[in-house]
Amino acid sequence: MALEPLSTTPSQLAQPGQGIRLEDVYLDHFTMVWRGLRRLGVPEASIDDAVQDVFLVVHRRLADFEGRSSLKTWLYGIVLRVAKDYRRARIRQAQRIERLAQLLSVEPASARTPVEDAERREASQALHAILAQLREDFREVLVLTEMEGLSVRDTAEVLGLGVRACQRRLRAARAAFEEQLARYLEPDGRHGR
């Protein structure tokens, strides 16, 4: 008895959720998810749990992915919601924002000199201090466009905004960031260090 090849119809092939393996999504997007969660204010001590939560959602919802947006954009939507959940839980528990001096650099260390490592750590601390001072909606749009490299159109989709509203929010967020940066760099020592 000869086995016949499985037949698939064009409608089966066209379903975006099929054929995407969780393992591939994890391997291809782990770093982006980790970095996005960190930049969106998830405390470093909670990053591993938050990453796991993101991929649990991906596991549950991957079959429902319809391909109306890119997989990366879809993942950013999940990252945003998980990050919000972690920030809310942290507020409910009345914990203080972790001390900026304890933050490590966002990117893994490579072959750099100790001076370069110290400069990167200081820049990372300054970045996180400034981001922590911004309104949540400003932080989100800056992280997605300026740090994660999403287009304004993709960022608007993730945030549930129109493109023009996203552009306006991005302009306002950039201005707020520049204002916070100027305060941070004031020579009289009143900045967030």
VOTI-323224 format. One record per atom (N, C-alpha, C): residue number from 0; chain; atom name; z, y, x. Coordinates in pm, whole numbers, m for minus. Example, Ala and Ser with C-alpha at 12.3 -4.5 7.8 and 13.67 -1.06 7.14 Angstrom:
# VOTI-323224
{0 A N {780 m569 1319}}
{0 A CA {780 m450 1230}}
{0 A C {780 m330 1320}}
{1 A N {708 m225 1285}}
{1 A CA {714 m106 1367}}
{1 A C {787 3 1290}}
END
This chain:
# VOTI-323224
{0 A N {0 m118 85}}
{0 A CA {0 0 0}}
{0 A C {0 124 89}}
{1 A N {m101 206 77}}
{1 A CA {m113 328 160}}
{1 A C {m42 443 91}}
{2 A N {28 520 172}}
{2 A CA {96 638 118}}
{2 A C {m2 753 113}}
{3 A N {m2 822 3}}
{3 A CA {m87 940 m10}}
{3 A C {m10 1062 35}}
{4 A N {m78 1159 95}}
{4 A CA {m9 1282 137}}
{4 A C {46 1356 16}}
{5 A N {157 1422 37}}
{5 A CA {215 1503 m70}}
{5 A C {119 1614 m104}}
{6 A N {102 1638 m231}}
{6 A CA {13 1747 m270}}
{6 A C {98 1867 m311}}
{7 A N {53 1982 m270}}
{7 A CA {121 2105 m309}}
{7 A C {19 2194 m375}}
{8 A N {64 2260 m477}}
{8 A CA {m24 2352 m547}}
{8 A C {m14 2489 m483}}
{9 A N {m117 2573 m500}}
{9 A CA {m109 2708 m444}}
{9 A C {11 2786 m492}}
{10 A N {57 2761 m616}}
{10 A CA {174 2836 m665}}
{10 A C {300 2794 m590}}
{11 A N {307 2668 m549}}
{11 A CA {423 2625 m470}}
{11 A C {422 2690 m333}}
{12 A N {305 2701 m274}}
{12 A CA {295 2762 m142}}
{12 A C {324 2911 m145}}
{13 A N {300 2974 m257}}
{13 A CA {314 3119 m266}}
{13 A C {458 3165 m289}}
{14 A N {549 3072 m311}}
{14 A CA {687 3112 m338}}
{14 A C {755 3146 m206}}
{15 A N {791 3274 m184}}
{15 A CA {844 3320 m56}}
{15 A C {970 3251 m11}}
{16 A N {1058 3210 m101}}
{16 A CA {1184 3148 m60}}
{16 A C {1166 3010 m2}}
{17 A N {1055 2946 m31}}
{17 A CA {1031 2812 19}}
{17 A C {980 2821 162}}
{18 A N {1021 2727 241}}
{18 A CA {970 2721 378}}
{18 A C {1048 2806 476}}
{19 A N {1137 2888 430}}
{19 A CA {1220 2968 521}}
{19 A C {1349 2890 542}}
{20 A N {1374 2858 667}}
{20 A CA {1492 2778 698}}
{20 A C {1608 2869 739}}
{21 A N {1728 2836 693}}
{21 A CA {1847 2913 726}}
{21 A C {1866 2919 877}}
{22 A N {1841 2807 945}}
{22 A CA {1857 2804 1090}}
{22 A C {1767 2907 1158}}
{23 A N {1643 2919 1109}}
{23 A CA {1550 3016 1168}}
{23 A C {1595 3159 1141}}
{24 A N {1642 3184 1019}}
{24 A CA {1691 3318 985}}
{24 A C {1809 3353 1075}}
{25 A N {1899 3259 1093}}
{25 A CA {2018 3280 1177}}
{25 A C {1976 3310 1322}}
{26 A N {1892 3226 1378}}
{26 A CA {1851 3244 1517}}
{26 A C {1775 3375 1538}}
{27 A N {1689 3410 1444}}
{27 A CA {1606 3529 1458}}
{27 A C {1682 3659 1430}}
{28 A N {1788 3654 1349}}
{28 A CA {1849 3778 1302}}
{28 A C {1999 3791 1329}}
{29 A N {2059 3697 1400}}
{29 A CA {2203 3703 1426}}
{29 A C {2242 3835 1493}}
{30 A N {2174 3871 1600}}
{30 A CA {2210 3993 1675}}
{30 A C {2199 4116 1587}}
{31 A N {2093 4125 1509}}
{31 A CA {2075 4240 1419}}
{31 A C {2188 4246 1317}}
{32 A N {2228 4131 1262}}
{32 A CA {2336 4128 1164}}
{32 A C {2467 4170 1229}}
{33 A N {2498 4114 1345}}
{33 A CA {2622 4148 1416}}
{33 A C {2628 4298 1446}}
{34 A N {2520 4349 1502}}
{34 A CA {2515 4491 1540}}
{34 A C {2523 4581 1416}}
{35 A N {2453 4544 1311}}
{35 A CA {2456 4624 1189}}
{35 A C {2595 4630 1127}}
{36 A N {2663 4516 1122}}
{36 A CA {2799 4513 1068}}
{36 A C {2892 4600 1151}}
{37 A N {2880 4591 1283}}
{37 A CA {2967 4669 1371}}
{37 A C {2943 4818 1352}}
{38 A N {2818 4856 1346}}
{38 A CA {2785 4997 1332}}
{38 A C {2819 5052 1195}}
{39 A N {2828 4965 1097}}
{39 A CA {2864 5009 962}}
{39 A C {3014 5008 939}}
{40 A N {3092 4991 1045}}
{40 A CA {3235 5010 1036}}
{40 A C {3321 4887 1019}}
{41 A N {3263 4767 1031}}
{41 A CA {3346 4647 1024}}
{41 A C {3423 4640 1155}}
{42 A N {3555 4627 1148}}
{42 A CA {3634 4621 1271}}
{42 A C {3592 4503 1359}}
{43 A N {3596 4524 1488}}
{43 A CA {3552 4421 1581}}
{43 A C {3625 4288 1559}}
{44 A N {3752 4296 1525}}
{44 A CA {3829 4175 1501}}
{44 A C {3778 4097 1380}}
{45 A N {3704 4160 1293}}
{45 A CA {3654 4095 1171}}
{45 A C {3505 4064 1176}}
{46 A N {3439 4098 1285}}
{46 A CA {3293 4082 1293}}
{46 A C {3251 3937 1271}}
{47 A N {3315 3843 1339}}
{47 A CA {3274 3702 1326}}
{47 A C {3283 3656 1181}}
{48 A N {3390 3693 1112}}
{48 A CA {3405 3656 971}}
{48 A C {3298 3723 885}}
{49 A N {3270 3849 914}}
{49 A CA {3169 3921 836}}
{49 A C {3030 3862 857}}
{50 A N {2998 3825 982}}
{50 A CA {2868 3762 1010}}
{50 A C {2859 3631 932}}
{51 A N {2967 3554 933}}
{51 A CA {2967 3429 858}}
{51 A C {2947 3456 709}}
{52 A N {3011 3559 657}}
{52 A CA {2994 3593 515}}
{52 A C {2849 3630 484}}
{53 A N {2785 3705 574}}
{53 A CA {2644 3741 553}}
{53 A C {2559 3615 544}}
{54 A N {2578 3523 639}}
{54 A CA {2494 3404 639}}
{54 A C {2531 3305 528}}
{55 A N {2652 3312 476}}
{55 A CA {2685 3233 357}}
{55 A C {2607 3286 236}}
{56 A N {2599 3418 225}}
{56 A CA {2519 3478 117}}
{56 A C {2372 3440 136}}
{57 A N {2323 3449 259}}
{57 A CA {2184 3410 286}}
{57 A C {2163 3265 246}}
{58 A N {2255 3177 281}}
{58 A CA {2243 3035 245}}
{58 A C {2234 3017 93}}
{59 A N {2321 3088 21}}
{59 A CA {2322 3075 m126}}
{59 A C {2197 3137 m189}}
{60 A N {2146 3246 m131}}
{60 A CA {2041 3323 m197}}
{60 A C {1901 3304 m139}}
{61 A N {1888 3229 m30}}
{61 A CA {1758 3219 37}}
{61 A C {1650 3165 m55}}
{62 A N {1683 3069 m137}}
{62 A CA {1584 3014 m230}}
{62 A C {1540 3118 m334}}
{63 A N {1625 3219 m358}}
{63 A CA {1593 3324 m454}}
{63 A C {1513 3439 m393}}
{64 A N {1499 3438 m260}}
{64 A CA {1425 3546 m193}}
{64 A C {1282 3544 m243}}
{65 A N {1239 3656 m301}}
{65 A CA {1110 3662 m367}}
{65 A C {1001 3727 m282}}
{66 A N {1037 3779 m168}}
{66 A CA {936 3839 m82}}
{66 A C {890 3976 m127}}
{67 A N {964 4040 m218}}
{67 A CA {927 4176 m261}}
{67 A C {949 4276 m150}}
{68 A N {1032 4240 m54}}
{68 A CA {1055 4321 65}}
{68 A C {1047 4226 184}}
{69 A N {1054 4282 303}}
{69 A CA {1055 4195 421}}
{69 A C {1189 4123 427}}
{70 A N {1192 4012 498}}
{70 A CA {1316 3938 515}}
{70 A C {1421 4025 584}}
{71 A N {1379 4105 679}}
{71 A CA {1471 4193 752}}
{71 A C {1535 4294 658}}
{72 A N {1456 4354 572}}
{72 A CA {1508 4450 475}}
{72 A C {1605 4382 379}}
{73 A N {1570 4264 334}}
{73 A CA {1657 4187 244}}
{73 A C {1791 4159 312}}
{74 A N {1786 4120 441}}
{74 A CA {1909 4094 516}}
{74 A C {1993 4220 530}}
{75 A N {1930 4335 557}}
{75 A CA {2006 4459 569}}
{75 A C {2079 4492 439}}
{76 A N {2017 4462 326}}
{76 A CA {2087 4482 199}}
{76 A C {2214 4399 191}}
{77 A N {2207 4275 237}}
{77 A CA {2325 4189 239}}
{77 A C {2428 4243 338}}
{78 A N {2382 4285 456}}
{78 A CA {2471 4340 559}}
{78 A C {2545 4462 504}}
{79 A N {2474 4551 435}}
{79 A CA {2537 4671 378}}
{79 A C {2647 4634 280}}
{80 A N {2619 4538 191}}
{80 A CA {2718 4500 91}}
{80 A C {2840 4433 156}}
{81 A N {2817 4346 252}}
{81 A CA {2930 4280 320}}
{81 A C {3012 4384 396}}
{82 A N {2946 4477 464}}
{82 A CA {3019 4581 538}}
{82 A C {3103 4666 442}}
{83 A N {3048 4700 327}}
{83 A CA {3125 4777 228}}
{83 A C {3247 4698 182}}
{84 A N {3229 4569 157}}
{84 A CA {3341 4485 114}}
{84 A C {3452 4484 220}}
{85 A N {3414 4474 346}}
{85 A CA {3515 4473 452}}
{85 A C {3586 4607 464}}
{86 A N {3511 4715 449}}
{86 A CA {3575 4847 456}}
{86 A C {3670 4866 338}}
{87 A N {3629 4825 220}}
{87 A CA {3717 4838 103}}
{87 A C {3843 4755 119}}
{88 A N {3828 4632 168}}
{88 A CA {3946 4546 188}}
{88 A C {4040 4609 289}}
{89 A N {3984 4669 388}}
{89 A CA {4066 4733 492}}
{89 A C {4143 4851 434}}
{90 A N {4079 4928 347}}
{90 A CA {4146 5041 283}}
{90 A C {4257 4991 191}}
{91 A N {4224 4888 110}}
{91 A CA {4325 4833 19}}
{91 A C {4447 4785 94}}
{92 A N {4430 4731 209}}
{92 A CA {4544 4682 287}}
{92 A C {4611 4795 365}}
{93 A N {4558 4915 352}}
{93 A CA {4615 5035 413}}
{93 A C {4626 5024 566}}
{94 A N {4529 4959 628}}
{94 A CA {4529 4952 773}}
{94 A C {4460 5076 830}}
{95 A N {4504 5119 941}}
{95 A CA {4442 5232 1009}}
{95 A C {4313 5189 1077}}
{96 A N {4225 5285 1099}}
{96 A CA {4103 5257 1176}}
{96 A C {4145 5219 1317}}
{97 A N {4084 5113 1367}}
{97 A CA {4125 5067 1501}}
{97 A C {4104 5177 1604}}
{98 A N {4187 5179 1703}}
{98 A CA {4185 5285 1804}}
{98 A C {4055 5278 1882}}
{99 A N {3991 5394 1900}}
{99 A CA {3861 5399 1965}}
{99 A C {3869 5356 2112}}
{100 A N {3983 5374 2173}}
{100 A CA {3997 5334 2312}}
{100 A C {3987 5184 2331}}
{101 A N {4009 5105 2224}}
{101 A CA {4004 4960 2232}}
{101 A C {3865 4905 2203}}
{102 A N {3773 4994 2167}}
{102 A CA {3638 4947 2136}}
{102 A C {3566 4907 2263}}
{103 A N {3495 4800 2252}}
{103 A CA {3410 4758 2362}}
{103 A C {3269 4805 2333}}
{104 A N {3184 4798 2430}}
{104 A CA {3048 4843 2408}}
{104 A C {2983 4756 2302}}
{105 A N {2887 4813 2232}}
{105 A CA {2818 4743 2123}}
{105 A C {2729 4632 2178}}
{106 A N {2662 4659 2286}}
{106 A CA {2569 4563 2343}}
{106 A C {2640 4478 2448}}
{107 A N {2600 4353 2462}}
{107 A CA {2659 4270 2568}}
{107 A C {2630 4330 2705}}
{108 A N {2724 4318 2795}}
{108 A CA {2708 4374 2929}}
{108 A C {2604 4296 3007}}
{109 A N {2524 4366 3084}}
{109 A CA {2429 4302 3172}}
{109 A C {2469 4339 3315}}
{110 A N {2379 4322 3406}}
{110 A CA {2410 4352 3546}}
{110 A C {2410 4504 3566}}
{111 A N {2525 4566 3544}}
{111 A CA {2540 4710 3561}}
{111 A C {2656 4734 3657}}
{112 A N {2657 4854 3711}}
{112 A CA {2768 4890 3798}}
{112 A C {2889 4924 3712}}
{113 A N {3008 4922 3772}}
{113 A CA {3128 4960 3695}}
{113 A C {3119 5102 3638}}
{114 A N {3056 5192 3711}}
{114 A CA {3040 5329 3661}}
{114 A C {2949 5330 3538}}
{115 A N {2841 5255 3544}}
{115 A CA {2750 5247 3428}}
{115 A C {2820 5183 3309}}
{116 A N {2899 5079 3335}}
{116 A CA {2975 5016 3226}}
{116 A C {3071 5115 3163}}
{117 A N {3141 5192 3245}}
{117 A CA {3236 5292 3193}}
{117 A C {3163 5398 3112}}
{118 A N {3047 5443 3159}}
{118 A CA {2970 5543 3086}}
{118 A C {2922 5488 2952}}
{119 A N {2875 5364 2952}}
{119 A CA {2830 5302 2826}}
{119 A C {2945 5286 2728}}
{120 A N {3061 5244 2780}}
{120 A CA {3178 5229 2693}}
{120 A C {3219 5363 2634}}
{121 A N {3217 5467 2717}}
{121 A CA {3253 5600 2668}}
{121 A C {3152 5650 2564}}
{122 A N {3024 5627 2590}}
{122 A CA {2921 5667 2494}}
{122 A C {2936 5589 2363}}
{123 A N {2966 5460 2374}}
{123 A CA {2986 5378 2254}}
{123 A C {3107 5427 2175}}
{124 A N {3214 5459 2246}}
{124 A CA {3333 5510 2180}}
{124 A C {3304 5642 2110}}
{125 A N {3229 5729 2176}}
{125 A CA {3193 5858 2116}}
{125 A C {3108 5836 1992}}
{126 A N {3009 5747 2002}}
{126 A CA {2923 5717 1888}}
{126 A C {3004 5667 1770}}
{127 A N {3093 5571 1793}}
{127 A CA {3173 5516 1683}}
{127 A C {3272 5618 1629}}
{128 A N {3324 5704 1716}}
{128 A CA {3414 5809 1668}}
{128 A C {3340 5905 1576}}
{129 A N {3220 5942 1614}}
{129 A CA {3141 6034 1532}}
{129 A C {3099 5966 1402}}
{130 A N {3052 5841 1410}}
{130 A CA {3013 5770 1288}}
{130 A C {3130 5755 1191}}
{131 A N {3250 5735 1244}}
{131 A CA {3368 5719 1160}}
{131 A C {3401 5846 1083}}
{132 A N {3359 5962 1135}}
{132 A CA {3386 6090 1070}}
{132 A C {3287 6123 960}}
{133 A N {3174 6053 957}}
{133 A CA {3070 6083 859}}
{133 A C {3100 6019 724}}
{134 A N {3046 6081 620}}
{134 A CA {3053 6019 488}}
{134 A C {2982 5884 493}}
{135 A N {3025 5792 409}}
{135 A CA {2969 5656 409}}
{135 A C {2818 5657 387}}
{136 A N {2768 5737 294}}
{136 A CA {2624 5738 268}}
{136 A C {2546 5793 386}}
{137 A N {2602 5890 459}}
{137 A CA {2537 5943 578}}
{137 A C {2536 5837 689}}
{138 A N {2649 5769 705}}
{138 A CA {2658 5668 810}}
{138 A C {2553 5559 786}}
{139 A N {2543 5513 662}}
{139 A CA {2450 5405 631}}
{139 A C {2307 5443 663}}
{140 A N {2264 5561 622}}
{140 A CA {2125 5599 644}}
{140 A C {2098 5620 793}}
{141 A N {2193 5673 868}}
{141 A CA {2174 5691 1012}}
{141 A C {2168 5557 1085}}
{142 A N {2258 5467 1051}}
{142 A CA {2259 5337 1118}}
{142 A C {2128 5263 1093}}
{143 A N {2083 5262 970}}
{143 A CA {1962 5187 938}}
{143 A C {1837 5247 1001}}
{144 A N {1823 5381 998}}
{144 A CA {1700 5441 1051}}
{144 A C {1708 5466 1201}}
{145 A N {1812 5530 1247}}
{145 A CA {1819 5573 1386}}
{145 A C {1862 5463 1482}}
{146 A N {1948 5373 1438}}
{146 A CA {2001 5272 1529}}
{146 A C {1936 5136 1512}}
{147 A N {1904 5102 1390}}
{147 A CA {1843 4972 1365}}
{147 A C {1691 4980 1356}}
{148 A N {1637 5100 1350}}
{148 A CA {1492 5117 1356}}
{148 A C {1416 5087 1229}}
{149 A N {1484 5085 1115}}
{149 A CA {1412 5066 990}}
{149 A C {1335 5193 956}}
{150 A N {1224 5175 891}}
{150 A CA {1149 5291 844}}
{150 A C {1226 5357 730}}
{151 A N {1192 5480 699}}
{151 A CA {1256 5550 588}}
{151 A C {1229 5475 458}}
{152 A N {1110 5423 444}}
{152 A CA {1075 5347 322}}
{152 A C {1164 5223 309}}
{153 A N {1181 5146 418}}
{153 A CA {1266 5027 412}}
{153 A C {1413 5065 390}}
{154 A N {1457 5172 455}}
{154 A CA {1595 5218 437}}
{154 A C {1618 5259 292}}
{155 A N {1522 5330 234}}
{155 A CA {1533 5370 95}}
{155 A C {1546 5247 5}}
{156 A N {1467 5145 34}}
{156 A CA {1472 5024 m46}}
{156 A C {1609 4956 m35}}
{157 A N {1662 4946 88}}
{157 A CA {1792 4882 108}}
{157 A C {1901 4958 34}}
{158 A N {1894 5093 39}}
{158 A CA {1998 5175 m21}}
{158 A C {1976 5203 m169}}
{159 A N {1863 5159 m222}}
{159 A CA {1835 5181 m364}}
{159 A C {1801 5325 m395}}
{160 A N {1732 5391 m302}}
{160 A CA {1695 5532 m319}}
{160 A C {1543 5545 m325}}
{161 A N {1499 5658 m376}}
{161 A CA {1359 5694 m362}}
{161 A C {1336 5740 m219}}
{162 A N {1210 5735 m175}}
{162 A CA {1179 5773 m37}}
{162 A C {1217 5918 m10}}
{163 A N {1187 6008 m100}}
{163 A CA {1221 6150 m78}}
{163 A C {1372 6171 m76}}
{164 A N {1444 6104 m163}}
{164 A CA {1590 6116 m162}}
{164 A C {1646 6062 m31}}
{165 A N {1588 5956 19}}
{165 A CA {1632 5899 147}}
{165 A C {1601 5998 260}}
{166 A N {1486 6062 256}}
{166 A CA {1452 6162 359}}
{166 A C {1551 6279 357}}
{167 A N {1585 6325 237}}
{167 A CA {1682 6435 226}}
{167 A C {1818 6391 281}}
{168 A N {1861 6270 245}}
{168 A CA {1990 6221 293}}
{168 A C {1988 6205 445}}
{169 A N {1877 6159 500}}
{169 A CA {1866 6142 644}}
{169 A C {1874 6278 715}}
{170 A N {1808 6380 662}}
{170 A CA {1816 6514 722}}
{170 A C {1960 6565 719}}
{171 A N {2027 6548 606}}
{171 A CA {2165 6593 594}}
{171 A C {2257 6513 688}}
{172 A N {2231 6384 698}}
{172 A CA {2313 6299 786}}
{172 A C {2293 6337 932}}
{173 A N {2169 6366 970}}
{173 A CA {2144 6409 1108}}
{173 A C {2218 6539 1139}}
{174 A N {2214 6632 1044}}
{174 A CA {2283 6760 1063}}
{174 A C {2434 6738 1075}}
{175 A N {2489 6652 991}}
{175 A CA {2633 6622 996}}
{175 A C {2669 6554 1128}}
{176 A N {2582 6465 1174}}
{176 A CA {2605 6397 1301}}
{176 A C {2604 6499 1415}}
{177 A N {2505 6588 1417}}
{177 A CA {2497 6690 1521}}
{177 A C {2621 6780 1520}}
{178 A N {2669 6813 1401}}
{178 A CA {2790 6895 1390}}
{178 A C {2911 6822 1447}}
{179 A N {2925 6694 1414}}
{179 A CA {3036 6615 1467}}
{179 A C {3024 6596 1618}}
{180 A N {2902 6579 1666}}
{180 A CA {2879 6565 1810}}
{180 A C {2920 6693 1882}}
{181 A N {2883 6808 1827}}
{181 A CA {2920 6936 1889}}
{181 A C {3072 6950 1895}}
{182 A N {3140 6910 1787}}
{182 A CA {3287 6915 1787}}
{182 A C {3345 6821 1891}}
{183 A N {3286 6703 1902}}
{183 A CA {3335 6604 1997}}
{183 A C {3321 6654 2141}}
{184 A N {3215 6728 2166}}
{184 A CA {3186 6774 2302}}
{184 A C {3246 6910 2333}}
{185 A N {3324 6967 2241}}
{185 A CA {3384 7100 2267}}
{185 A C {3463 7097 2397}}
{186 A N {3446 7199 2480}}
{186 A CA {3513 7199 2611}}
{186 A C {3664 7220 2606}}
{187 A N {3718 7264 2494}}
{187 A CA {3861 7292 2489}}
{187 A C {3947 7167 2466}}
{188 A N {3880 7048 2466}}
{188 A CA {3957 6925 2460}}
{188 A C {4002 6885 2320}}
{189 A N {3953 6949 2215}}
{189 A CA {3997 6915 2080}}
{189 A C {3914 6804 2018}}
{190 A N {3826 6744 2093}}
{190 A CA {3740 6639 2037}}
{190 A C {3818 6509 2021}}
{191 A N {3749 6405 1970}}
{191 A CA {3816 6282 1931}}
{191 A C {3854 6188 2041}}
{192 A N {3851 6228 2164}}
{192 A CA {3886 6135 2273}}
{192 A C {4032 6104 2273}}
END
